[in-house]
Amino acid sequence: MMLDLGADVVVCDKKTSLGEYEEELKNKSVELYLGEKYLEGIKDADIIFRTPSLMPTNPYIKEAIDRGAYVTSEMGNF
């Protein structure tokens, strides 16, 4: 959906691989941040969809909020 609107999409995940979806995302020009430093990918994001396990108190999330990023969750928007 966001890609269809022309957004630059970044996917960040603790996993080191997204399996069968990884190649598909790359083919759609989605930037991937995987593994230990996955949250580096949100440093320049304007809108962040966080998972329930990524707490609002996380330093990366707090930094994003401080710089004006819109931080929400899937449940918060859909």
Buried (B, 14 or more C-beta within 10 A) or exposed (E): EEEEEEEEBBBBBEEEEBEEEBEEBEEEEBEBBBEEEBBEBBEEBEBBBBEEEBEEEBEBBEEBEEEEBEBEBEEEEE
